[in-house]
Amino acid sequence: MLKDKSIEELNTLCQDIRDKILQTVSKNGGHLSSTLGAVELIVAMHSVFDSKSDPFIFDVSHQAYAHKLLSRRWEQFDTLRTFGGMSGYTKPSESDEDFFIAGHSSTSISLAVGAAKAIKLKGEDRVPIAFIGDGSMTAGMVYEALNELGDSSLPVVIILNDNEMSISKPIGAISNYLSHVVSGKLYQKFKKTTKSILEHFPESASYMAKKLDESLKLITPGVLFEELGVEYIGPVDGHDVQGLIDTLTLAKEMKKPVLIHAQTTKGKGYNKAEGTHEHWHGVGKFDLKTGEPISKSTVPSTTKIFSDKLLELAKKDNKVVGVTAAMPSGTGIKQLMEKFPDRFWDVAIAEQHAVTSMAAMAKEGFKPYVAIYSTFLQRAYDQVIHDGCILNLPIKFAIDRAGIVGEDGETHQGAFDISYLRCVPNMTLLAPRDSKMLENIMDFANNFPTPIAFRYPRGSFEELKYEPKKIEFAKGEVLKEAKNDIAFLGYGSGVATAILTSKELDFEVSIVDLVFVKPLDTELLKELSKKYKKWFVFSDSAKIGGVASAIEEFLQKNSILDVRVSTFEYEDSFIEHGNTNLVKESLGLLPKQLAKRVKDAN
């Protein structure tokens, strides 16, 4: 039990945890700088609270590695992010001490409010603890939750792990002194007693005391939280275990909403990662001594191709603008922000705002690109419909990380964008099969007059021998014709899978690139239906509402009843984490496996 350990023992434990994290992440890849910076905070949490009964709620949860190690998973930790191994995020199916699954940001305080309501109704003596990073504080959902929390006065402890927020910088020696004062029991007791006494004072004296209290708040960063009805303590040193234990103990005893503002250093304990180096946030395998990646592909990534092409378009056309939501490097927008800081923006973790702000720019005659991962565009679904598509505005949605993304698992797989966008009126959907085609699609999209979305996978394309043609609206392309009655219909990166699968067969098949899934090339499909009666659909997307569904809707509408459609899209389940090829193998989606399924279907 951590409660029985001395401070010296806890500090040694912190170092052991850091060593374990570094050894594992350097071999497996994963999130690094944030989780290294959170070690003392999590050790203090486990020292004061009981993770078996008190809900430990980690926002995003990529910084929760220390929690996993402290909740009886030390031996399994070597399997982190591997197929069949431990998740890189909290996951209740993995441990009862993980209260909730998390992979997207800004949910923790809402979860804590809900947990606190349930605990109150059950009459139990438990306290939810929400652990949230400064980046997650940029999303509106946080303030919706804080608004209710302050009004309800439910006992919730929020730990704000601040490793780069500008508001956290102390304003000289006075602020530093006050931070220590407001985190102490004496100040909190004095504040409570004073408030009680002032209720019996004349109005003028009460008014002056209130003004003094407000003046003190203005030279500390807590004024916003205090105004929302949440008690603020901090900033405190997020690496001082004894101070953190004292502060958390005080917060637990207060029996009301409390936010502890802790300042930490990203990458703490590994000097190569210390500070605000973005590339140490999430890493692949690396050499622990040098910090250099163990392997790095020389083939340009889809993100790099998108970024370079967008830069080319932006140089030619000053109407081209763009936005991302806290992923400037991940989406390739960073180089655009550096070159054109007045035309490209990172709006932080605010996907809804990103889409709506670009809707207004489209209304004003600009050509906005919204570069967001498939999994995160889900967070802005209402804005896509309400603010983009109803007015039929020319927003260009660049959907990165479409399909299986590997080690991040079910919270991040890009499975659903086709299904949730295809049903929206005025939306056009298309996808490139390779690098050159992505560039052609961007040329096409740049002057497209209505909402348009194109998706592309993580990593690099399989480069194909088929030279892409100029994109024409709602036109597909026949890449290969065969004399039998089998046709492979591919969409996006599914075209490469179709080609690789065809090479595993001992007979020829026709191969078609749909290019568009909304609208479909109806004339092409009608022609195909006359020649080929067995269609196999290849797309890295969910089956329900997906590409094959669109094709079957077309066949039914046109009373084409003699064509049999089989699809290799994802079944109705969430896809686990792990190496992409191993995940695909588990789903039966490798070319050899698909070829067998084709043969069996015949």
C-alpha positions as CSV (number, residue, x, y, z in Angstrom):
1,M,0.0,0.0,0.0
2,L,1.4,3.4,-1.0
3,K,-0.2,5.0,2.1
4,D,2.4,3.2,4.3
5,K,5.4,4.3,2.3
6,S,7.7,7.1,3.3
7,I,8.4,10.1,1.0
8,E,11.8,8.7,0.2
9,E,10.3,5.4,-0.8
10,L,7.7,7.1,-3.0
11,N,10.3,9.2,-4.7
12,T,12.3,6.0,-5.5
13,L,9.1,4.5,-6.8
14,C,8.6,7.4,-9.1
15,Q,12.0,6.8,-10.6
16,D,11.3,3.1,-11.0
17,I,8.1,3.9,-12.8
18,R,9.9,6.3,-15.2
19,D,12.5,3.7,-15.9
20,K,9.8,1.1,-16.7
21,I,7.9,3.5,-19.0
22,L,11.1,4.5,-20.9
23,Q,12.2,0.9,-21.3
24,T,8.8,-0.1,-22.6
25,V,7.9,2.8,-24.8
26,S,11.4,2.8,-26.5
27,K,10.6,-0.8,-27.5
28,N,6.9,-0.6,-28.3
29,G,6.3,3.1,-29.1
30,G,3.6,5.0,-27.4
31,H,2.9,8.3,-25.6
32,L,5.9,9.5,-23.7
33,S,6.4,13.1,-22.7
34,S,3.0,13.7,-21.0
35,T,3.0,10.4,-19.1
36,L,6.6,11.0,-17.8
37,G,5.5,14.3,-16.5
38,A,2.5,12.9,-14.7
39,V,4.3,10.3,-12.6
40,E,4.4,12.1,-9.2
41,L,0.8,13.3,-9.6
42,I,-0.4,9.7,-10.1
43,V,1.7,8.4,-7.3
44,A,0.1,11.0,-5.0
45,M,-3.4,10.1,-6.2
46,H,-2.8,6.5,-5.3
47,S,-1.4,7.5,-2.0
48,V,-4.4,9.6,-1.0
49,F,-7.3,7.9,-2.8
50,D,-8.3,4.3,-3.3
51,S,-8.4,3.4,-7.0
52,K,-10.5,0.3,-6.3
53,S,-13.4,2.4,-5.0
54,D,-12.8,6.1,-5.9
55,P,-13.3,6.6,-9.7
56,F,-9.9,7.5,-11.2
57,I,-10.9,9.2,-14.4
58,F,-8.1,10.1,-16.8
59,D,-8.8,12.5,-19.7
60,V,-7.6,11.0,-23.0
61,S,-5.7,8.7,-20.7
62,H,-2.5,8.6,-22.7
63,Q,-0.8,10.0,-19.6
64,A,-2.0,7.1,-17.4
65,Y,0.9,4.7,-17.7
66,A,1.9,5.2,-14.1
67,H,-1.6,4.4,-13.0
68,K,-1.5,1.1,-15.0
69,L,1.8,0.2,-13.2
70,L,0.4,1.0,-9.8
71,S,-2.8,-1.0,-10.4
72,R,-1.3,-4.5,-10.5
73,R,-0.1,-4.4,-14.2
74,W,3.6,-4.1,-13.8
75,E,4.4,-7.5,-15.2
76,Q,2.1,-7.1,-18.2
77,F,3.3,-3.6,-19.0
78,D,5.9,-4.9,-21.4
79,T,2.9,-5.8,-23.8
80,L,1.8,-2.2,-24.0
81,R,0.1,-1.4,-27.3
82,T,1.0,-4.8,-28.8
83,F,-1.6,-7.0,-30.4
84,G,-3.4,-8.9,-27.7
85,G,-1.5,-6.9,-25.1
86,M,-2.2,-4.0,-22.8
87,S,-4.0,-0.9,-24.2
88,G,-2.2,2.4,-24.4
89,Y,-5.3,3.9,-22.8
90,T,-7.5,3.2,-19.7
91,K,-9.8,0.3,-20.4
92,P,-12.3,-1.2,-17.9
93,S,-12.2,-4.6,-19.6
94,E,-8.4,-4.7,-18.8
95,S,-8.7,-3.6,-15.1
96,D,-11.5,-2.8,-12.6
97,E,-9.3,0.1,-11.6
98,D,-9.8,1.8,-15.0
99,F,-13.1,3.6,-14.5
100,F,-13.8,4.4,-18.1
101,I,-12.4,3.9,-21.6
102,A,-10.8,7.1,-22.9
103,G,-9.0,8.1,-26.1
104,H,-10.6,11.4,-27.0
105,S,-10.2,14.4,-24.9
106,S,-12.2,16.6,-22.5
107,T,-14.6,13.9,-21.2
108,S,-13.2,13.5,-17.7
109,I,-15.0,16.2,-15.8
110,S,-18.4,15.2,-17.3
111,L,-17.7,11.7,-16.3
112,A,-16.7,12.8,-12.8
113,V,-20.0,14.8,-12.4
114,G,-22.0,11.8,-13.5
115,A,-20.1,9.5,-11.1
116,A,-20.6,12.0,-8.2
117,K,-24.3,12.1,-8.8
118,A,-24.4,8.3,-8.8
119,I,-22.4,8.1,-5.6
120,K,-24.7,10.6,-3.9
121,L,-27.8,8.7,-4.9
122,K,-26.3,5.4,-3.6
123,G,-25.3,7.1,-0.3
124,E,-21.6,6.1,-0.6
125,D,-18.5,7.7,0.7
126,R,-16.4,7.9,-2.5
127,V,-14.8,10.7,-4.4
128,P,-14.3,10.9,-8.2
129,I,-10.9,12.2,-9.3
130,A,-10.7,13.7,-12.8
131,F,-7.1,14.0,-14.1
132,I,-7.0,16.4,-17.1
133,G,-4.2,18.0,-19.1
134,D,-4.1,21.6,-20.1
135,G,-4.6,20.7,-23.8
136,S,-8.0,19.2,-22.9
137,M,-9.1,22.4,-21.2
138,T,-9.4,24.0,-24.7
139,A,-12.6,22.0,-25.5
140,G,-16.0,23.4,-24.7
141,M,-17.3,20.2,-23.1
142,V,-15.0,20.9,-20.1
143,Y,-16.8,24.2,-19.4
144,E,-20.2,22.7,-19.8
145,A,-19.2,20.2,-17.1
146,L,-17.6,22.8,-14.8
147,N,-20.7,24.9,-15.1
148,E,-22.9,22.2,-13.7
149,L,-20.4,21.0,-11.2
150,G,-20.0,24.4,-9.6
151,D,-23.8,24.8,-9.4
152,S,-24.3,21.3,-7.9
153,S,-21.4,21.6,-5.4
154,L,-20.8,17.8,-5.7
155,P,-17.6,16.5,-4.1
156,V,-15.2,16.1,-7.1
157,V,-11.4,16.5,-7.2
158,I,-10.0,17.8,-10.5
159,I,-6.3,17.6,-11.1
160,L,-5.2,20.0,-13.8
161,N,-1.9,18.7,-15.2
162,D,-0.5,21.9,-16.7
163,N,2.7,21.4,-18.6
164,E,2.6,24.4,-21.0
165,M,-0.4,26.7,-20.4
166,S,0.5,30.3,-20.4
167,I,-1.9,31.1,-17.6
168,S,0.2,28.9,-15.3
169,K,3.2,31.2,-15.3
170,P,3.5,32.8,-11.9
171,I,3.4,36.6,-12.0
172,G,6.5,37.2,-10.0
173,A,7.3,36.4,-6.4
174,I,3.9,37.6,-5.1
175,S,2.0,35.0,-7.2
176,N,4.5,32.3,-6.2
177,Y,4.0,33.1,-2.5
178,L,0.2,33.2,-2.9
179,S,0.2,29.8,-4.6
180,H,1.7,28.2,-1.5
181,V,-0.7,30.1,0.8
182,V,-3.9,29.1,-1.0
183,S,-2.9,25.5,-1.1
184,G,-2.6,25.3,2.7
185,K,-5.2,24.1,5.2
186,L,-4.8,27.3,7.3
187,Y,-5.9,29.5,4.3
188,Q,-8.9,27.3,3.5
189,K,-10.0,27.2,7.1
190,F,-9.6,30.9,7.4
191,K,-11.6,31.5,4.2
192,K,-14.4,29.3,5.4
193,T,-14.5,31.0,8.9
194,T,-14.3,34.5,7.4
195,K,-17.2,33.8,5.1
196,S,-19.4,32.6,8.0
197,I,-18.5,35.7,10.1
198,L,-19.1,38.1,7.3
199,E,-22.7,37.0,7.1
200,H,-23.3,38.9,10.4
201,F,-21.4,42.0,9.4
202,P,-22.8,45.2,8.0
203,E,-23.2,45.3,4.3
204,S,-20.3,47.8,3.8
205,A,-17.8,45.6,5.7
206,S,-18.9,42.5,3.8
207,Y,-18.5,44.4,0.5
208,M,-14.9,45.5,1.3
209,A,-13.9,42.0,2.4
210,K,-15.4,40.6,-0.8
211,K,-13.4,43.1,-2.9
212,L,-10.2,42.1,-1.1
213,D,-10.9,38.4,-1.9
214,E,-11.5,39.3,-5.5
215,S,-8.3,41.3,-5.7
216,L,-6.3,38.3,-4.4
217,K,-7.9,36.1,-7.0
218,L,-6.9,38.4,-9.9
219,I,-3.2,37.8,-9.2
220,T,-3.6,34.0,-9.2
221,P,-4.8,31.9,-12.2
222,G,-7.9,30.6,-10.4
223,V,-10.4,33.4,-10.9
224,L,-12.2,31.5,-13.7
225,F,-12.8,28.3,-11.7
226,E,-13.8,30.2,-8.6
227,E,-16.4,32.2,-10.6
228,L,-17.8,28.9,-11.8
229,G,-18.1,27.7,-8.2
230,V,-15.1,25.4,-8.1
231,E,-12.6,25.8,-5.4
232,Y,-9.1,26.5,-6.8
233,I,-5.8,25.4,-5.3
234,G,-2.5,26.2,-7.0
235,P,-0.4,26.4,-8.9
236,V,1.4,23.7,-7.1
237,D,4.6,21.8,-7.9
238,G,3.5,18.7,-9.8
239,H,6.8,16.9,-9.0
240,D,6.7,17.4,-5.2
241,V,5.2,14.2,-3.9
242,Q,4.9,15.4,-0.3
243,G,3.2,18.7,-1.3
244,L,0.9,16.8,-3.7
245,I,-0.2,14.4,-1.0
246,D,-0.9,17.2,1.4
247,T,-2.9,19.1,-1.2
248,L,-4.9,16.1,-2.3
249,T,-5.7,15.2,1.3
250,L,-7.0,18.7,1.8
251,A,-9.1,18.6,-1.3
252,K,-10.5,15.2,-0.3
253,E,-11.6,16.6,3.1
254,M,-13.3,19.7,1.6
255,K,-16.2,17.6,0.3
256,K,-16.9,20.0,-2.6
257,P,-15.7,20.7,-6.1
258,V,-12.0,21.4,-6.0
259,L,-9.5,22.0,-8.8
260,I,-5.8,21.5,-8.1
261,H,-3.6,23.3,-10.6
262,A,-0.3,21.4,-10.8
263,Q,2.6,22.5,-12.9
264,T,4.7,19.7,-14.5
265,T,7.4,19.3,-17.0
266,K,6.8,17.2,-20.1
267,G,9.3,14.4,-20.4
268,K,10.4,14.7,-16.8
269,G,13.3,12.4,-16.1
270,Y,14.4,11.9,-19.7
271,N,16.3,15.1,-20.7
272,K,15.9,14.5,-24.5
273,A,12.1,14.8,-24.1
274,E,11.9,17.5,-21.4
275,G,10.1,20.6,-22.4
276,T,7.5,21.3,-25.1
277,H,9.0,19.2,-27.9
278,E,5.9,18.1,-29.9
279,H,7.5,15.0,-31.5
280,W,8.0,13.4,-28.0
281,H,4.3,13.4,-27.4
282,G,3.7,10.1,-29.2
283,V,6.7,8.2,-30.5
284,G,7.6,5.0,-32.4
285,K,10.4,2.7,-31.3
286,F,13.5,4.6,-30.4
287,D,17.0,4.2,-29.1
288,L,16.9,5.1,-25.4
289,K,20.5,6.3,-25.3
290,T,20.4,8.5,-28.4
291,G,16.7,9.3,-28.7
292,E,16.8,8.5,-32.4
293,P,14.1,6.5,-34.1
294,I,15.0,2.9,-34.7
295,S,13.4,2.8,-38.1
296,K,11.9,5.5,-40.3
297,S,10.3,5.0,-43.6
298,T,11.8,6.8,-46.6
299,V,8.5,6.7,-48.5
300,P,6.5,10.0,-48.1
301,S,3.5,9.6,-45.9
302,T,0.0,10.4,-47.1
303,T,0.0,13.3,-44.6
304,K,3.2,14.7,-46.2
305,I,1.7,14.4,-49.7
306,F,-1.4,16.2,-48.5
307,S,0.6,18.9,-46.8
308,D,3.0,19.6,-49.7
309,K,0.1,19.8,-52.2
310,L,-1.9,22.1,-49.9
311,L,1.2,24.4,-49.7
312,E,1.4,24.4,-53.5
313,L,-2.3,25.3,-53.7
314,A,-2.0,28.0,-51.0
315,K,0.9,29.7,-52.8
316,K,-1.1,30.0,-56.0
317,D,-4.4,30.9,-54.5
318,N,-4.8,33.3,-51.5
319,K,-8.3,32.2,-51.0
320,V,-7.0,28.8,-49.7
321,V,-7.2,28.7,-45.9
322,G,-7.1,25.8,-43.4
323,V,-7.6,24.6,-39.8
324,T,-6.7,21.7,-37.6
325,A,-7.7,20.8,-34.0
326,A,-4.5,20.4,-31.9
327,M,-2.8,18.2,-34.5
328,P,-0.7,20.6,-36.7
329,S,2.1,18.1,-37.2
330,G,-0.2,15.0,-37.4
331,T,-2.3,16.5,-40.1
332,G,0.5,18.3,-42.0
333,I,-0.9,21.8,-41.3
334,K,2.1,22.9,-39.4
335,Q,4.2,23.9,-42.4
336,L,1.2,25.9,-43.7
337,M,0.9,27.7,-40.4
338,E,4.6,28.6,-40.6
339,K,4.4,29.8,-44.1
340,F,1.0,31.5,-43.9
341,P,0.2,32.3,-40.3
342,D,-2.7,34.5,-41.2
343,R,-4.4,31.8,-43.3
344,F,-3.9,28.5,-41.4
345,W,-4.8,27.9,-37.8
346,D,-4.6,25.4,-35.0
347,V,-7.7,26.0,-32.8
348,A,-6.6,23.5,-30.1
349,I,-9.0,20.6,-29.2
350,A,-12.0,22.2,-30.6
351,E,-13.2,20.3,-33.6
352,Q,-16.7,21.8,-33.5
353,H,-15.3,25.3,-33.5
354,A,-12.9,24.4,-36.3
355,V,-15.7,23.3,-38.6
356,T,-18.1,26.2,-37.9
357,S,-15.4,28.8,-38.2
358,M,-14.5,27.5,-41.6
359,A,-18.1,27.5,-42.6
360,A,-18.1,31.2,-42.0
361,M,-15.0,31.6,-44.1
362,A,-16.6,29.6,-46.9
363,K,-19.6,31.9,-46.7
364,E,-17.2,34.8,-47.1
365,G,-15.7,33.4,-50.3
366,F,-12.7,31.5,-49.1
367,K,-11.7,27.9,-49.8
368,P,-11.3,26.3,-46.3
369,Y,-9.6,23.0,-45.7
370,V,-10.5,21.2,-42.5
371,A,-7.7,18.7,-41.7
372,I,-8.9,16.3,-39.0
373,Y,-8.4,12.6,-38.3
374,S,-11.4,10.4,-39.1
375,T,-11.9,9.5,-35.5
376,F,-11.9,13.1,-34.4
377,L,-14.2,14.4,-37.1
378,Q,-16.9,12.4,-35.3
379,R,-16.7,15.1,-32.6
380,A,-17.9,17.8,-35.0
381,Y,-20.7,15.9,-36.7
382,D,-23.5,18.4,-35.9
383,Q,-21.3,21.2,-37.2
384,V,-20.7,19.3,-40.5
385,I,-24.4,19.0,-41.0
386,H,-25.8,22.1,-39.5
387,D,-23.1,24.7,-40.3
388,G,-21.6,23.2,-43.5
389,C,-24.0,21.1,-45.4
390,I,-27.4,22.8,-44.9
391,L,-26.0,26.0,-46.5
392,N,-24.1,23.8,-49.1
393,L,-20.8,25.6,-48.4
394,P,-17.6,24.7,-50.2
395,I,-15.7,23.3,-47.2
396,K,-13.0,20.7,-48.0
397,F,-12.7,17.9,-45.4
398,A,-9.3,16.3,-45.5
399,I,-9.8,13.1,-43.5
400,D,-6.5,11.7,-42.3
401,R,-6.0,8.3,-40.6
402,A,-8.9,6.6,-42.4
403,G,-9.1,2.9,-41.8
404,I,-7.1,0.9,-39.3
405,V,-4.6,3.0,-37.4
406,G,-2.9,0.3,-35.4
407,E,-1.7,0.6,-31.8
408,D,-4.1,3.3,-30.7
409,G,-7.0,0.9,-31.0
410,E,-10.8,1.2,-30.9
411,T,-11.0,4.8,-29.9
412,H,-8.9,5.9,-32.9
413,Q,-9.7,3.5,-35.7
414,G,-10.9,5.5,-38.8
415,A,-13.8,3.2,-39.5
416,F,-17.0,5.3,-39.6
417,D,-16.5,8.4,-41.7
418,I,-18.0,7.0,-44.8
419,S,-21.1,5.8,-42.9
420,Y,-21.7,9.0,-41.0
421,L,-21.0,11.3,-43.9
422,R,-22.7,9.4,-46.8
423,C,-26.1,10.1,-45.3
424,V,-25.7,13.9,-45.2
425,P,-27.3,15.8,-48.1
426,N,-25.1,18.0,-50.2
427,M,-21.9,16.0,-49.2
428,T,-19.6,14.6,-51.9
429,L,-17.3,11.8,-50.9
430,L,-14.3,10.5,-52.8
431,A,-10.9,8.8,-52.0
432,P,-7.5,8.4,-53.7
433,R,-5.9,5.1,-54.3
434,D,-2.3,6.4,-54.4
435,S,-0.2,9.5,-53.9
436,K,-0.6,11.1,-57.4
437,M,-4.4,10.6,-57.1
438,L,-4.5,12.4,-53.8
439,E,-2.9,15.4,-55.5
440,N,-5.4,15.1,-58.4
441,I,-8.3,15.0,-55.9
442,M,-7.0,18.1,-54.1
443,D,-6.8,20.0,-57.5
444,F,-10.4,18.9,-58.1
445,A,-11.6,19.8,-54.6
446,N,-10.0,23.2,-54.5
447,N,-12.6,24.8,-56.8
448,F,-15.5,22.4,-55.9
449,P,-18.5,24.6,-55.1
450,T,-20.1,22.5,-52.3
451,P,-19.0,20.4,-49.3
452,I,-16.5,17.7,-50.2
453,A,-14.6,15.1,-48.2
454,F,-11.7,12.9,-49.2
455,R,-10.1,10.2,-46.9
456,Y,-6.7,8.7,-46.9
457,P,-4.9,6.2,-44.7
458,R,-2.2,6.5,-42.0
459,G,1.3,5.9,-43.2
460,S,2.1,5.5,-46.9
461,F,0.1,4.4,-50.0
462,E,0.8,1.2,-51.9
463,E,2.1,2.8,-55.0
464,L,0.3,1.3,-58.1
465,K,1.3,1.0,-61.7
466,Y,-2.0,2.6,-62.9
467,E,-1.5,6.2,-63.7
468,P,-4.4,8.2,-62.3
469,K,-6.5,10.2,-64.7
470,K,-7.8,13.7,-64.1
471,I,-10.7,13.6,-61.6
472,E,-14.1,14.0,-63.1
473,F,-17.2,14.5,-61.0
474,A,-18.9,11.2,-60.2
475,K,-16.7,9.2,-62.5
476,G,-15.0,5.9,-61.6
477,E,-12.3,4.1,-63.5
478,V,-11.9,0.5,-64.8
479,L,-8.3,-0.5,-64.2
480,K,-8.3,-4.0,-65.6
481,E,-10.9,-6.1,-67.5
482,A,-11.1,-9.9,-67.4
483,K,-13.4,-12.3,-69.3
484,N,-15.0,-14.0,-66.3
485,D,-17.9,-12.7,-64.3
486,I,-15.9,-11.4,-61.3
487,A,-15.2,-7.7,-60.6
488,F,-13.3,-6.3,-57.7
489,L,-14.6,-2.8,-56.8
490,G,-12.2,-0.8,-54.7
491,Y,-12.5,2.5,-52.9
492,G,-9.5,4.6,-51.7
493,S,-6.8,2.4,-50.3
494,G,-9.1,-0.6,-50.9
495,V,-8.1,-0.4,-54.5
496,A,-4.5,-1.5,-53.6
497,T,-6.0,-4.3,-51.4
498,A,-8.1,-5.5,-54.4
499,I,-5.0,-5.5,-56.6
500,L,-2.9,-7.4,-54.1
501,T,-5.7,-9.9,-53.5
502,S,-6.1,-10.5,-57.3
503,K,-2.4,-11.5,-57.4
504,E,-3.1,-14.3,-54.9
505,L,-5.7,-15.8,-57.3
506,D,-5.0,-18.4,-60.1
507,F,-7.6,-16.6,-62.3
508,E,-8.0,-13.1,-63.7
509,V,-10.6,-10.7,-62.3
510,S,-11.7,-7.2,-63.4
511,I,-10.6,-4.3,-61.1
512,V,-12.5,-1.1,-60.7
513,D,-11.7,2.1,-58.8
514,L,-15.0,3.6,-57.7
515,V,-13.2,7.0,-56.9
516,F,-16.5,8.4,-55.7
517,V,-18.8,6.7,-53.2
518,K,-21.2,9.7,-53.2
519,P,-22.4,10.1,-55.8
520,L,-21.6,6.8,-57.4
521,D,-20.8,6.5,-61.1
522,T,-24.2,5.1,-62.0
523,E,-23.4,4.7,-65.7
524,L,-20.3,2.7,-65.0
525,L,-22.1,0.5,-62.5
526,K,-24.9,-0.2,-65.0
527,E,-22.3,-1.3,-67.6
528,L,-20.5,-3.4,-65.0
529,S,-23.8,-5.2,-64.1
530,K,-24.2,-6.4,-67.7
531,K,-20.7,-8.0,-67.8
532,Y,-20.0,-9.1,-64.2
533,K,-22.4,-10.8,-61.8
534,K,-20.1,-11.3,-58.8
535,W,-18.9,-8.1,-57.2
536,F,-16.4,-8.0,-54.4
537,V,-16.1,-4.6,-52.5
538,F,-12.8,-3.5,-50.9
539,S,-12.8,-0.5,-48.6
540,D,-11.1,0.3,-45.2
541,S,-14.4,1.2,-43.6
542,A,-17.4,-0.1,-41.6
543,K,-19.7,-2.4,-43.5
544,I,-22.9,-0.8,-42.1
545,G,-23.7,2.3,-44.2
546,G,-20.5,1.8,-46.1
547,V,-19.4,1.4,-49.7
548,A,-21.2,-1.9,-50.4
549,S,-24.3,-0.6,-48.8
550,A,-24.2,2.3,-51.3
551,I,-23.8,-0.1,-54.2
552,E,-26.6,-2.3,-53.0
553,E,-28.9,0.7,-52.7
554,F,-28.1,1.6,-56.3
555,L,-28.8,-2.0,-57.5
556,Q,-32.1,-2.1,-55.7
557,K,-33.2,1.3,-56.9
558,N,-32.4,0.3,-60.5
559,S,-34.0,-3.2,-60.2
560,I,-30.7,-4.9,-61.0
561,L,-31.3,-8.1,-59.1
562,D,-28.9,-10.6,-60.8
563,V,-25.7,-9.1,-59.3
564,R,-24.3,-10.6,-56.1
565,V,-22.4,-8.2,-53.9
566,S,-19.9,-9.4,-51.3
567,T,-17.9,-6.9,-49.2
568,F,-14.7,-7.0,-47.2
569,E,-15.5,-4.0,-45.1
570,Y,-15.3,-4.1,-41.3
571,E,-17.9,-6.1,-39.4
572,D,-20.1,-4.5,-36.7
573,S,-17.6,-4.4,-33.9
574,F,-14.9,-2.1,-32.5
575,I,-11.4,-3.0,-33.7
576,E,-8.7,-3.7,-31.1
577,H,-5.3,-2.2,-31.0
578,G,-2.0,-3.7,-32.3
579,N,0.3,-3.8,-35.3
580,T,-1.9,-3.1,-38.3
581,N,-1.0,-6.3,-40.2
582,L,-1.7,-8.4,-37.1
583,V,-5.0,-6.6,-36.6
584,K,-6.0,-7.2,-40.3
585,E,-4.9,-10.8,-40.0
586,S,-7.2,-11.2,-37.0
587,L,-10.1,-9.8,-39.0
588,G,-9.3,-12.0,-42.1
589,L,-8.4,-8.9,-44.2
590,L,-4.9,-9.7,-45.5
591,P,-4.8,-10.3,-49.3
592,K,-4.1,-14.1,-48.9
593,Q,-7.1,-14.4,-46.6
594,L,-9.3,-12.4,-48.9
595,A,-8.3,-14.4,-51.9
596,K,-9.4,-17.6,-50.1
597,R,-12.7,-16.0,-49.3
598,V,-13.1,-15.1,-53.0
599,K,-12.4,-18.7,-54.0
600,D,-14.8,-20.1,-51.4
601,A,-17.5,-17.7,-52.6
602,N,-17.2,-19.2,-56.0
